[in-house]
């Protein structure tokens, strides 16, 4: 992600014509180009997709795949390094969006309220809130 954002900033600098002897801070670059870091765009897209999947019927493959990632497996554990799973990514997103941060608006407003963890965003809580 760091390399991708660095490349994005490099391209933005080329667009506005800032070359080597001249410098511009990342914050000023984003303000001048009226953009934001790519991580926030990806975060918003990830949560939007998650919300779309939760609103669909439970039998679709995307929902079943998400349930497989969230529910613990009855089989043995993986060997080697820890796998990067969907709940780990979503929990990291929630930690990124601590209260009082200006980018907290990236979460869709109709998302379920509850504990700030993926386990609190289950289908039952979403449907209960919508009713």
N, C-alpha and C positions, 0 to 999 in steps of 0.2 A: 504494500500500500504506500509506503514511503517513497519508493522509486516512482510509482505511478503519479503521485502528487507532485513530486519534483519535476517530472517530465511535463505535467500539466502547467506548472508555473513557468517553466522554460518556454513553452509555447505561448503563454499569455504575454510574457515579456517580448517575444518576437512580434506579436500582434500589435502591441502598443509602441514598439520601436525602442525599447530600452536595451542598450548594448553594454559591453563589458566595462568601460571606465565608469559609466553611470550605474548607480545602484538604486534599488527600490525595495523596501521591506515587503514581506509577504502580505501583511495586513493592508498596506497601501495599494499593493498590486491587486488584491481582491476588491478593495473599495473602488479603485479606478476602473477596473473592468466590470464591475457590478456582478461578480461571480462569488462563489464560495468554494472551499476545499472539496475535493471529490469525495472524501470520506463521508461528508454529510449528505451528499446526493445518494451515495450507495446505501447509507443507513436508512434514509427515507424510503428508497425503493425496496429494500429488504423488508421493512416493516409493512409497507403497503402490500407486497406480495403475501406476507404472512397473514395479514388481515383478509385478503381475498380468499386465501385457502381456507381460513377458519369459517368464512361465511358460506362456503360450498358444502354440498352433502358429504357425509362422512365416508362414503364408499369410493370417492374418486381416488386415483392413484397418488396424487400429490398429498392428500390428507393422510392416507395410509402411510406414506413414506415419512411424513412429519411425525405421526404417532410412533413409528418405529424408532426415530431418533430420540423422542422425548421419553418414552417408556423404557425402563431398564430391561436389558436383555436377560433371558433365562440361560443363555449359553455362556461359555467361558469368556474371560476377558481377552482383549487384544494383547499381543506381546509387542514390545518395542515402545516407541514414543506414544504419547497420548494423542488420540485422534481429535481433530477439530470438528466438533459436531454442531448441529444447529442450536441446541440449547446453550452451548458455550458461547457461540457468536451472539445470540440474542441477549444473554446475560451481560456480556461485555458491552453491548450497545447501551443497555440500561445503566451500567456503571458510568459510561461516558456521559450520559445525560443526567448528571447529578442536578439536584434542585438549584435554581438560581443561574444556570448557564443560559446564555443567549440562544443556543442552538437547541434548546429543549422543545422548540416548536416543531421539530422534524417528526415527532410521533404523531400519527393521525389522531385527531381529537375523539372520534368515536371508539377508540380502543378501550378495552375493559379496564376498570379500576380495580385495585386490589394490591396484594403484595408486589413489590417491585422485583419480580422474578418471573421467569417464563412459566413456572408451574402455576402461578396465579392467573395466567391468561388462558385458561382452558375453555373449551367450547361451552360448557354449562354456564360459566360466569358471563360470557359474552351474550348468550341468548337471554339470560335472566335480566341483564341490563337493558337489552333492546325492548323487552316487554313492558 
